[in-house]
Amino acid sequence: MEKSSRPTRPGNSHVRYWIVAMLFLLTTINFADRSAMSIAGPALKGELGITSTELGYIFSAFAWSYVVAQIPGGALLDRFGSRKMYIFAILGWSTCTFASGFASYLAPGSAVIALFILRLALGAAEAPSFPANARLVAAWFPDRERGTASAIFNTAQYAALIFFAPLMGWIVDTYSWHYVFFVMGSVGFVGALIFATVVHAPARHPRITRTEFDFIEANGAQVQLDAAATAPKQPFSWNIVGQLLTNRMLMGIYIGQYCITALTFFFSTWFPVYLVQGRGLSYTAAGFGAAIPAIAGVVGGVIGGVLSDRLIASGKSVTFARKLPVVLGMACATSIVLCNFTDNLTLVIGLMALSFFGKGVGALGWAIMSDAAPRAVTGLAAGIFNMFGNIAGITTPIVIGYILDATGSFDLALVFVAAHSIMAIVSYLFIVGPIKRFTVTLPEQKASESPLPSAKHA
């Protein structure tokens, strides 16, 4: 027998805060697994004798499959629900991470191929995670809390560097790069168990009270999004994909996310290498050096989300409240290029921290998608959004690898990264327009709207 779709437990609860804490934890592990290759990269590069371009391709392999898997991953979320797909994703990406530690047991050439394949598999496994985050936030949080909730799970990408980069750097220095993957894979398996215990849909969560359920439902939370009895099993349709890809507002958001994610992939792939090769730090020191800008990113991310929600609460439009932090943050993020004009390591870390802070303030894309995505296909819309963003994960590591091999310097690489901040501002100011929920025409709606056949065709 199905449980009631409306909880009856008395009293008040704050289960949604535990949900966002869980999303923060899992996304931290998610990004730590992605960045494990960047921490291990310099040591791995020396042991296997590979070039910067080859390392760039290994870095980018994750994003190739991650991008391709976004549309099917989003469609599977809409069909099977967030919780089930998320657990599957965690187990998959943890297995790929753990297995990467065995790559050196192959011949050098085969090891490179094995790492590339495992990074491809890692990307495919992680594909549903961020769209699932967006769906869970949409299901659990009212409109005026959604920006902050989205900012909290989004800041986990910086928390991964804060909590795990020093640990992973120490592991490389003390043991070897192989153990980075063994440790992080094991952490992921533990995370899957915790997630399965804590996270459920609002209508079926054992600890939510009627008071909290009614509050979030009355204030815009899509509480029945993953309810077993009521969740719509929307079939995949390329017609719907076409509608999502031809809407100007959504395309502007997609382009902006591509540009913002370019900064993310610089920090999660080449930044530790920059500190080791470009600035002469040890692996452990580079791990701590990477953590400082990441702390600034966490602060910026929370400030951006809180500022946006407070602007909405004060009566400002969603368009103004979401765009202002993006524009201000991306303007601040261009400071990364100033690192080219100093040899002072403290100043370099400070400028990187300022850039990462701005990137955090401006990283409101997931909150914006929660505002704009069609209710009937939130997973698919979020998947396409994430697909566009993570194309930067293909281009950024490879382009920077070619720049390094061609010039022997990170100078042009930092110019390349800064240019994306400017492009993001242009997209939000001149392409996106008003931010409002987009409505798609579903196949069954078209059928019902068709004129009845005339008598002679009956």
MARKE-986538 format. One line per 5 residues: number of its first residue (from 1); their letters; for each residue x, y, z of N, C-alpha, C. Coordinates in steps of 0.1 Angstrom, whole numbers. Each point is the difference from the previous one (the first is absolute). Layout:
% residues N
NUM> a> X,Y,Z,X,Y,Z,X,Y,Z; ...
***
This chain:
% residues 458
1> mekss> 8,-12,0,-8,12,0,9,12,0; -4,10,-8,8,13,-1,-3,8,13; 10,7,4,-1,9,11,-8,12,-5; -6,7,10,-7,13,-4,10,9,-6; -5,8,-10,8,10,-6,1,12,8
6> rptrp> -6,1,12,0,12,8,4,-5,15; 12,3,5,3,-5,13,-9,4,11; -2,-8,10,-9,3,11,8,2,14; 13,-2,0,8,1,12,-2,14,6; -3,1,13,-3,14,6,13,7,3
11> gnshv> -2,13,4,11,8,4,7,7,-12; 11,6,2,8,7,-10,13,-7,-2; 5,1,-12,13,-7,-4,8,9,-9; 12,-3,-2,9,7,-10,7,-10,-8; -7,-9,-5,7,-11,-8,7,5,-12
16> rywiv> -6,11,-6,6,5,-12,15,5,2; 3,4,12,14,4,3,9,-12,0; -5,-12,5,8,-12,-1,2,-4,-15; -11,2,-8,1,-4,-14,11,8,-7; 0,14,2,11,8,-6,13,-3,6
21> amlfl> 1,-4,12,13,-4,6,5,-12,-7; -9,-10,-3,4,-12,-6,4,3,-15; -7,9,-6,4,4,-14,14,6,0; 3,8,10,13,6,2,11,-10,2; -3,-10,9,10,-10,2,3,-9,-13
26> lttin> -11,-4,-6,2,-8,-12,7,7,-12; -4,13,-1,6,8,-11,15,3,3; 3,1,13,14,1,4,8,-12,-4; -5,-12,3,7,-12,-4,0,-1,-15; -11,4,-7,0,0,-14,11,8,-6
31> fadrs> 2,12,4,11,8,-5,13,-4,4; 2,-5,12,13,-5,4,4,-12,-9; -9,-9,-4,3,-10,-9,4,5,-13; -7,11,-5,4,6,-13,14,6,1; 3,6,11,13,7,1,11,-8,5
36> amsia> -2,-13,3,10,-9,4,11,-1,-10; -4,0,-13,9,-1,-11,9,12,-1; -5,12,4,8,12,-1,11,0,11; -4,-5,12,10,-1,11,11,-10,-3; -5,-12,-5,10,-10,-4,7,3,-13
41> gpalk> -5,9,-8,5,2,-14,14,3,-1; 7,9,7,14,2,-1,8,-12,2; -3,-8,11,8,-12,3,-3,-11,-11; -12,-1,-3,-4,-10,-11,7,4,-13; 0,13,-3,6,4,-13,15,-3,0
46> gelgi> 7,1,11,14,-3,1,2,-15,-1; -8,-8,7,2,-14,0,-3,-7,-13; -10,5,-7,-4,-6,-13,7,7,-12; 6,11,2,7,7,-10,-9,6,-11; -11,6,4,-9,5,-10,1,15,-1
51> tstel> -5,6,-11,1,14,-2,-11,8,6; 1,13,0,-11,8,6,-13,-2,-9; 2,-1,-13,-12,-2,-9,-7,-13,4; 8,-11,1,-6,-13,4,-7,1,13; 6,7,10,-6,1,13,-13,9,-1
56> gyifs> 0,10,-9,-12,7,-3,-11,-8,-5; 3,-10,-9,-10,-9,-5,-6,-9,11; 9,-5,8,-4,-8,12,-10,8,9; 4,13,3,-9,8,7,-13,2,-6; 0,2,-13,-13,3,-7,-9,-12,-3
61> afaws> 6,-12,1,-8,-12,-3,-12,-1,9; 1,4,12,-12,0,9,-11,8,-6; 3,12,-6,-11,8,-5,-6,-5,-13; 8,-7,-8,-6,-6,-12,-12,-8,3; 1,-10,8,-11,-9,3,-10,8,9
66> yvvaq> 4,8,9,-9,8,9,-9,8,-8; 5,6,-11,-9,8,-9,-9,-8,-7; 5,-11,-6,-9,-9,-9,-11,-6,9; 3,-3,12,-10,-7,9,-10,9,7; 1,13,-2,-9,9,7,-15,-2,-5
71> ipgga> -2,0,-13,-14,-2,-4,-6,-13,4; 7,-11,-3,-6,-13,5,-1,0,16; 10,5,6,0,0,15,-12,9,5; -2,11,-6,-12,8,4,-13,-7,-2; -1,-6,-12,-12,-8,-3,-3,-11,10
76> lldrf> 11,-7,4,-1,-11,9,-5,5,14; 5,12,4,-4,6,12,-15,3,0; -5,5,-11,-15,3,-1,-8,-13,0; 6,-11,-4,-7,-12,-1,1,-9,13; 11,0,6,2,-9,12,2,7,13
81> gsrkm> 1,14,-1,2,7,13,14,3,4; 1,10,9,14,5,3,7,-10,9; -6,-5,10,7,-8,10,6,-13,-6; -8,-7,-7,5,-13,-6,12,3,-10; -2,10,-8,11,3,-10,13,5,7
86> yifai> -2,8,11,11,5,7,8,-11,6; -6,-9,7,7,-11,6,8,-8,-11; -6,-3,-11,7,-6,-11,12,7,-5; -2,14,0,11,8,-5,12,0,10; -3,1,13,11,0,10,8,-13,0
91> lgwst> -7,-11,-1,7,-13,-1,9,-1,-12; -6,5,-11,8,-1,-13,12,9,0; -1,13,5,12,8,-1,10,-4,11; -4,-6,11,10,-4,10,7,-12,-5; -6,-9,-7,7,-12,-6,10,5,-10
96> ctfas> -3,9,-9,9,5,-10,12,7,7; -2,8,10,11,6,7,9,-10,7; -5,-9,7,8,-11,6,8,-7,-10; -6,-4,-11,7,-7,-11,12,7,-6; -1,14,0,11,8,-6,13,-2,7
101> gfasy> 0,-4,12,13,-3,8,7,-12,-6; -6,-8,-8,7,-12,-5,6,3,-14; -1,12,-5,4,2,-14,15,-2,-2; 8,3,10,15,-1,-2,5,-15,-1; -9,-10,3,4,-13,-1,0,-5,-15
106> lapgs> -4,9,-9,0,-2,-14,13,6,-6; 3,-3,-12,11,7,-7,-3,14,-1; 10,9,-1,-3,15,0,-10,4,-11; 1,-5,-12,-10,3,-10,-14,-4,3; -1,-13,5,-13,-5,4,-5,7,12
111> avial> 8,4,9,-4,7,12,-7,13,-4; 5,7,-9,-6,13,-5,-14,-3,-6; -1,-11,-8,-13,-4,-6,-9,-4,11; 4,-7,10,-8,-5,11,-6,12,8; 9,10,3,-4,12,7,-10,8,-8
116> filrl> 2,1,-13,-10,7,-9,-13,-7,1; 0,-13,-1,-13,-8,0,-7,1,13; 8,0,11,-6,1,13,-6,14,3; 7,10,-6,-6,14,1,-12,1,-8; -1,-7,-11,-12,0,-8,-12,-6,8
121> algaa> 3,-12,6,-10,-6,8,-4,8,12; 10,7,6,-3,9,12,-10,11,-4; 2,6,-12,-9,10,-5,-14,-5,-2; -1,-12,-6,-13,-5,-2,-8,-3,13; 8,-5,10,-6,-4,12,-5,12,8
126> eapsf> 8,11,-1,-4,13,8,-10,8,-7; -4,-3,-13,-9,8,-8,-13,4,7; -7,-10,7,-13,4,6,1,8,13; 12,2,6,1,5,13,-4,15,2; 4,9,-9,-4,14,2,-14,2,-4
131> panar> -5,-6,-12,-15,1,-2,-8,-6,11; 5,-10,7,-7,-6,11,0,10,12; 11,7,2,1,11,10,-11,10,-2; -1,4,-13,-10,11,-4,-14,-5,3; -3,-13,-3,-13,-5,2,-3,-1,15
136> lvaaw> 9,-4,8,-2,-2,14,-2,14,6; 7,10,-4,-2,14,5,-14,5,-4; -4,-3,-13,-13,4,-4,-11,-7,8; 2,-12,4,-10,-8,7,-1,4,15; 12,4,6,0,2,14,0,15,5
141> fpdre> 3,10,-9,2,13,4,-10,10,-6; -6,9,8,-9,10,-5,8,10,-9; -7,8,-7,7,10,-10,10,9,7; -3,5,11,8,10,6,13,-6,7; 0,-13,1,12,-7,6,8,-7,-11
146> rgtas> -4,0,-12,6,-9,-10,13,5,-4; 2,13,-1,13,5,-4,11,-3,10; -3,1,13,9,-4,10,3,-15,0; -10,-8,-1,2,-14,0,8,-4,-12; -2,5,-12,8,-3,-12,14,5,2
151> aifnt> 2,11,6,13,5,3,8,-9,9; -7,-5,10,7,-9,10,5,-12,-7; -8,-7,-8,5,-12,-6,10,3,-11; -1,12,-6,9,4,-11,14,3,6; 0,6,13,13,3,6,8,-13,4
156> aqyaa> -6,-11,-1,7,-12,3,12,-3,-10; -1,6,-12,11,-2,-9,13,7,6; -2,11,7,11,6,7,4,-7,13; -10,-5,7,3,-8,12,8,-12,-3; -2,-6,-12,8,-12,-3,15,4,0
161> liffa> 4,11,-5,14,4,1,4,4,14; -9,6,8,4,4,14,2,-13,8; -9,-9,0,1,-12,8,9,-11,-5; 0,-2,-13,7,-11,-6,13,3,-7; 2,12,-6,13,3,-7,12,-2,9
166> plmgw> 0,6,12,11,-2,9,3,-15,3; -11,-7,3,1,-14,3,6,-8,-12; -5,3,-12,4,-7,-12,15,3,-3; 4,13,2,14,4,-2,9,-7,10; -4,-1,13,7,-7,10,2,-15,-4
171> ivdty> -11,-6,-5,1,-14,-4,10,-2,-11; 0,9,-10,10,-1,-11,14,1,5; 3,10,9,13,1,5,4,-11,10; -9,-5,7,3,-10,10,0,-15,-5; -9,-3,-9,-2,-13,-5,3,0,-15
176> swhyv> -11,2,-8,2,1,-15,-14,5,-5; 0,3,-13,-12,6,-6,-11,-11,0; 4,-13,0,-10,-11,-1,-10,1,11; 5,3,12,-8,-1,12,-10,12,1; 2,10,-7,-10,11,-1,-13,-6,-5
181> ffvmg> 0,-8,-11,-12,-6,-6,-6,-11,9; 9,-8,7,-6,-10,9,-7,7,12; 5,10,6,-6,7,11,-13,6,-4; 0,8,-12,-12,7,-4,-11,-9,-4; 4,-11,-7,-11,-10,-4,-7,-6,13
186> svgfv> 8,-3,10,-6,-5,12,-9,10,7; 4,13,0,-8,10,6,-14,1,-7; 0,-2,-13,-12,0,-8,-10,-11,4; 6,-12,2,-9,-11,4,-7,2,13; 7,6,10,-6,4,13,-11,11,-3
191> galif> 3,9,-9,-10,11,-3,-13,-6,-5; 1,-10,-9,-12,-6,-5,-9,-6,11; 6,-6,10,-7,-6,11,-7,11,8; 7,11,3,-6,11,7,-12,6,-8; 2,2,-13,-10,6,-8,-13,-8,0
196> atvvh> 2,-13,-2,-12,-9,0,-8,0,13; 7,3,11,-7,1,13,-7,13,2; 6,11,-5,-5,14,4,-10,5,-10; 2,-3,-13,-8,7,-11,-12,-8,-5; -12,7,1,-12,-6,-6,-8,12,-6
201> aparh> -10,-3,-8,-9,10,-5,-8,6,12; -4,13,-1,-8,6,12,-12,-8,4; -7,-5,-10,-13,-7,4,3,-13,6; 12,-5,0,3,-14,6,11,1,10; 4,12,4,11,0,10,-5,-3,13
206> pritr> 7,-10,8,-6,-4,13,1,10,11; 8,11,-2,1,10,11,-6,13,-3; -6,2,-12,-6,13,-2,-14,1,7; -3,12,5,-13,2,6,-10,6,-10; -12,0,4,-11,6,-8,3,15,-1
211> tefdf> 5,6,10,2,15,0,10,4,-10; 12,-8,0,10,4,-10,-4,-3,-14; -7,-11,-2,-5,-4,-13,-9,10,-6; -10,5,8,-10,10,-4,7,13,-3; 10,4,8,7,12,-1,8,0,-14
216> ieang> 8,-10,-3,7,0,-12,-9,-1,-12; -10,-8,1,-10,-1,-11,-7,13,-3; -4,7,10,-7,13,-2,8,11,-5; 14,-2,1,9,11,-4,8,-4,-12; -5,-10,-8,6,-2,-13,8,-13,-2
221> aqvql> 2,-8,11,8,-12,-2,-9,-10,-8; 7,-7,-9,-7,-10,-8,0,-14,7; -8,-1,11,1,-11,10,-3,-13,-6; -8,0,-11,-4,-13,-6,9,-4,-11; 11,7,-2,9,-3,-12,4,-14,-1
226> daaat> 4,-6,11,4,-14,0,-9,-9,8; -12,4,3,-9,-8,7,-4,-13,-8; 1,-11,6,-2,-13,-7,-13,-1,-7; -11,5,7,-13,-2,-6,-4,10,-10; 7,12,0,-5,11,-8,10,5,-10
231> apkqp> 13,-4,1,10,5,-9,-3,-3,-14; 0,9,-9,-3,-3,-14,11,-7,-7; -2,-11,-7,10,-7,-7,1,5,-14; 5,12,-1,0,7,-13,10,-7,-10; -5,-5,-11,9,-6,-10,9,10,-6
236> fswni> 12,-5,-4,10,9,-6,-5,4,-14; 2,12,-4,-4,6,-13,10,9,-5; 4,-2,-13,10,9,-6,-7,13,-3; -14,0,-1,-7,13,-2,1,9,12; 0,-6,12,2,8,12,14,5,0
241> vgqll> 10,-8,-3,14,5,0,1,12,-10; -7,-1,-11,1,11,-10,-6,12,6; -11,-1,7,-6,12,6,10,6,11; 7,-8,7,9,5,10,12,7,-6; 4,-5,-12,12,5,-7,-3,12,-8
246> tnrml> -12,3,-3,-3,12,-8,-6,12,7; -1,-1,13,-5,11,8,12,9,3; -2,13,-3,12,10,2,4,1,14; -9,0,10,4,2,14,8,-12,4; -4,-12,-3,7,-12,4,14,-1,-7
251> mgiyi> 0,4,-13,13,0,-7,10,9,7; -5,12,4,9,10,6,5,-6,14; -9,-7,7,4,-6,13,11,-11,-3; -3,-8,-11,10,-11,-3,14,6,-4; 0,11,-8,13,6,-3,7,5,12
256> gqyci> -8,7,8,6,5,13,6,-11,8; -7,-11,1,5,-11,8,13,-6,-6; 0,-1,-13,13,-4,-7,11,8,5; -1,13,-1,11,9,4,4,-1,14; -10,0,9,3,-1,14,7,-14,4
261> taltf> -5,-10,-7,6,-14,3,14,0,-6; 4,8,-9,14,0,-5,9,4,12; -4,9,8,8,3,12,1,-11,10; -12,-7,1,0,-12,9,10,-10,-4; 1,-3,-13,9,-11,-5,14,5,0
266> ffstw> 3,13,-1,14,4,2,4,-3,14; -8,4,10,4,-2,14,0,-15,4; -8,-8,-6,-1,-14,4,10,-9,-8; 6,5,-11,10,-8,-7,14,6,0; 1,12,-6,14,5,-2,5,9,11
271> fpvyl> -9,4,9,5,9,10,11,-6,10; -2,-12,5,10,-6,8,13,-2,-8; -1,-4,-13,12,-1,-9,7,13,-1; -8,11,-2,5,14,-1,9,3,13; -5,-4,11,7,3,13,13,-8,1
276> vqgrg> 0,-13,-5,12,-8,0,10,3,-10; -5,1,-13,9,2,-11,3,15,-3; -11,8,2,2,14,-3,5,9,11; -2,-5,13,4,8,11,10,-8,10; 3,-12,-4,10,-8,7,-4,-5,14
281> lsyta> -12,-2,3,-4,-5,13,1,-16,1; 1,-5,12,-1,-15,1,-14,-4,-1; -3,-13,-1,-13,-5,-1,-9,4,12; 6,-2,12,-7,3,12,-3,15,0; 10,9,-3,-2,14,0,-10,4,-10
286> agfga> 0,-6,-12,-10,3,-10,-14,-4,4; -1,-11,8,-13,-4,5,-6,11,9; 9,5,9,-5,11,9,-2,13,-8; 9,3,-10,-2,12,-8,-13,0,-8; -4,-12,-4,-13,-1,-7,-11,1,9
291> aipai> 2,-3,13,-11,1,10,-4,15,3; 10,9,-1,-3,14,4,-10,6,-10; 2,0,-13,-10,5,-9,-13,-7,1; 0,-13,4,-12,-7,1,-8,5,12; 6,4,11,-7,6,11,-7,12,-4
296> agvvg> 7,9,-8,-6,12,-6,-12,-4,-8; 1,-11,-8,-11,-4,-8,-12,-4,8; 2,-7,11,-11,-3,9,-7,12,5; 8,10,5,-6,12,5,-7,8,-11; 6,1,-12,-7,7,-11,-13,-7,-4
301> gvigg> 0,-14,0,-11,-7,-4,-12,2,9; 3,0,13,-11,2,10,-5,14,-1; 9,10,-1,-4,14,-1,-9,2,-12; 4,-6,-11,-8,2,-13,-14,-5,2; -1,-12,6,-13,-6,2,-9,8,10
306> vlsdr> 6,3,11,-7,8,10,-5,14,-5; 10,6,-7,-3,14,-6,-12,-1,-10; 0,-11,-8,-10,-1,-10,-14,-3,6; 0,-8,10,-13,-3,7,-5,12,8; 9,7,6,-4,12,7,-6,11,-9
311> liasg> 6,1,-12,-5,10,-10,-14,-4,-4; -3,-13,-1,-14,-5,-3,-9,3,11; 5,-3,12,-9,3,12,-3,14,2; 9,9,-5,-2,15,2,-9,5,-11; -4,-8,-10,-9,4,-10,6,2,-14
316> ksvtf> 13,-3,-1,6,1,-13,-4,-11,-9; 0,2,-13,-4,-11,-9,10,-11,0; -4,-12,-4,9,-12,-1,11,4,-10; -3,6,-10,10,4,-11,11,8,6; -4,11,7,11,8,7,7,-7,10
321> arklp> -7,-7,9,6,-7,11,10,-11,-4; -2,-6,-11,9,-11,-5,11,6,-8; -3,10,-8,11,5,-9,10,8,7; -4,8,10,10,9,6,12,-7,6; -2,-11,8,12,-7,5,8,-6,-11
326> vvlgm> -6,-5,-11,7,-6,-11,10,11,-6; -6,11,-3,8,11,-7,11,5,9; -3,3,13,10,4,9,11,-10,3; -4,-13,1,9,-11,3,10,-2,-12; -6,0,-12,9,-3,-11,9,11,-3
331> acats> -4,13,3,9,11,-1,12,-2,9; -3,-4,12,11,-3,10,9,-11,-4; -6,-10,-7,8,-12,-4,11,3,-10; -2,11,-7,10,3,-11,14,4,7; 0,2,13,13,3,7,10,-11,-2
336> ivlcn> -4,-12,-4,10,-11,-2,11,4,-9; -3,8,-10,11,4,-10,11,8,6; -3,7,12,11,8,6,11,-8,6; -2,-13,1,11,-9,5,12,0,-10; -3,4,-12,11,0,-10,10,11,2
341> ftdnl> -4,10,9,9,11,2,7,1,13; 0,-12,7,8,0,13,6,-13,2; 12,0,7,7,-12,4,-2,-3,15; -7,9,7,-3,-2,14,-10,-11,3; 4,-11,6,-9,-11,1,-12,3,9
346> tlvig> 2,8,10,-11,4,9,-11,8,-8; 5,9,-9,-9,8,-8,-7,-9,-10; 7,-9,-6,-6,-10,-10,-12,-7,7; 3,-6,12,-11,-7,7,-11,9,3; 3,13,4,-11,10,3,-8,3,-12
351> lmals> 6,2,-12,-7,3,-12,-9,-12,-4; 6,-12,1,-8,-12,-3,-12,-1,10; 2,3,12,-11,0,10,-11,10,-4; 4,12,-4,-9,10,-4,-8,-5,-13; 7,-6,-9,-7,-5,-12,-10,-11,4
356> ffgkg> 5,-9,8,-9,-11,4,-12,5,9; 2,11,8,-11,6,7,-10,5,-10; 4,7,-10,-9,5,-10,-7,-11,-7; 7,-10,-4,-6,-11,-6,-11,-6,9; 2,-1,13,-10,-5,9,-12,8,1
361> vgalg> 2,14,0,-11,9,1,-9,-2,-13; 6,-1,-11,-7,-1,-13,-5,-13,-4; 3,-11,8,-4,-13,-4,-14,-3,5; -10,7,-6,-14,-2,4,-8,-8,-11; 7,-6,-9,-6,-7,-11,-11,-10,5
366> waims> 3,-8,10,-9,-10,4,-13,6,7; 2,11,7,-12,7,5,-8,6,-11; 6,5,-10,-7,6,-12,-7,-12,-7; 6,-11,-2,-7,-11,-6,-12,-5,8; 1,0,13,-11,-3,9,-12,10,-3
371> daapr> 3,12,-3,-10,10,-3,-6,-1,-14; 9,-5,-9,-4,1,-15,-4,-14,-6; 4,-11,6,-2,-13,-6,-15,-3,0; -5,-6,-11,-14,-5,0,-3,-10,10; -11,1,7,-3,-10,11,-1,-14,-5
376> avtgl> -5,-2,-12,-2,-14,-5,13,-7,-3; 11,7,-3,12,-6,-4,12,6,6; -1,1,14,11,7,7,14,-7,-2; -1,-13,1,13,-8,-2,6,2,-13; -8,-1,-11,5,2,-13,5,14,-3
381> aagif> -7,10,5,5,14,-2,13,2,8; 1,-5,12,12,1,8,11,-8,-7; -3,-11,-6,11,-8,-7,5,8,-12; -8,7,-7,5,7,-12,8,12,5; -5,7,11,8,11,6,14,-5,4
386> nmfgn> 0,-11,7,13,-5,5,9,-5,-12; -7,-5,-11,8,-4,-12,7,12,-5; -7,11,-2,7,12,-6,11,4,9; -3,1,13,10,5,9,13,-9,0; -2,-13,-1,12,-8,1,7,-3,-14
391> iagit> -5,6,-10,8,0,-13,13,7,3; -1,10,10,12,7,4,11,-10,6; -5,-11,5,9,-10,6,7,-7,-11; -5,0,-12,7,-6,-12,10,10,-5; -4,12,-3,8,10,-6,11,6,9
396> tpivi> -4,3,12,10,8,9,13,-8,2; -1,-13,5,13,-7,3,8,-2,-13; -7,-3,-11,8,-3,-12,6,13,-6; -7,11,0,6,13,-5,11,4,8; -1,-1,14,11,4,8,12,-9,-2
401> gyild> -3,-13,-2,11,-9,-2,8,4,-13; -7,3,-10,7,4,-13,7,14,3; -6,9,7,7,12,3,13,-2,7; 0,-9,10,12,-3,8,11,-6,-9; -4,-10,-8,10,-6,-9,5,10,-10
406> atgsf> -8,9,-5,4,10,-10,9,11,6; -4,5,12,7,12,5,9,-3,13; -2,-11,6,7,-3,12,-4,8,12; -11,7,-1,-4,10,11,-15,-1,1; -5,4,13,-14,0,3,-6,14,-4
411> dlalv> 8,10,-5,-5,13,-1,-12,1,-9; 1,-6,-12,-12,0,-10,-11,-8,6; 3,-10,7,-11,-9,6,-8,9,9; 6,8,8,-8,9,10,-8,10,-8; 5,5,-11,-8,9,-9,-12,-7,-5
416> fvaah> 2,-12,-5,-11,-9,-5,-11,-2,10; 4,-2,13,-10,-2,10,-7,13,3; 7,11,1,-6,13,3,-10,4,-10; 2,-3,-13,-8,3,-11,-14,-6,2; -1,-12,6,-13,-6,2,-8,8,10
421> simai> 6,6,10,-8,8,9,-7,11,-7; 7,7,-9,-6,11,-8,-11,-5,-9; 2,-12,-6,-11,-6,-8,-12,-3,8; 1,-5,12,-11,-3,9,-8,13,3; 6,11,2,-7,13,3,-8,4,-13
426> vsylf> 6,-1,-11,-6,3,-13,-13,-8,-2; 1,-13,3,-11,-9,-2,-12,3,9; 3,3,13,-11,3,9,-6,14,-3; 8,9,-4,-5,14,-2,-8,1,-13; 5,-7,-11,-5,3,-13,-8,-12,-7
431> ivgpi> 1,-12,6,-7,-11,-6,-11,-5,8; 2,-2,13,-10,-7,9,-13,7,0; 0,14,2,-13,7,1,-7,-4,14; -13,2,1,-7,-3,13,1,-14,3; 2,-3,13,1,-14,5,-14,-4,5
436> krftv> -6,-10,-6,-13,-5,4,-1,-14,-4; -10,-7,6,-1,-15,-3,-5,-2,-14; 8,-8,-7,-4,-4,-14,-10,-11,0; -9,0,-9,-10,-11,-1,2,-7,-13; 1,-13,0,1,-8,-12,-13,-5,-4
441> tlpeq> -2,-3,-13,-12,-7,-4,3,-15,-1; -7,-7,8,2,-15,1,-7,-7,-12; 5,-11,-4,-6,-7,-11,-15,-3,2; -4,-4,12,-15,-3,2,-8,13,-1; 6,12,3,-7,12,-1,-3,3,-15
446> kases> 10,-2,-8,-2,2,-14,-11,-9,-5; 0,-12,4,-10,-10,-5,-14,5,5; -1,4,12,-13,5,5,-5,13,-6; 10,8,-5,-4,12,-6,-3,-1,-15; 2,-12,-6,-2,-2,-14,-15,0,-2
451> plpsa> -5,5,-12,-14,0,-2,-6,-14,-2; -12,-2,4,-6,-13,-2,-2,-3,-15; 1,-13,-4,-2,-3,-14,-14,3,-4; -2,4,-13,-13,3,-5,-7,-13,-2; -13,1,-3,-9,-12,-1,5,-8,-11
456> kha> 5,6,-12,3,-8,-11,13,-8,2; 8,4,11,12,-8,3,-2,-9,12; -12,1,6,-2,-8,12,-1,-15,-3
***
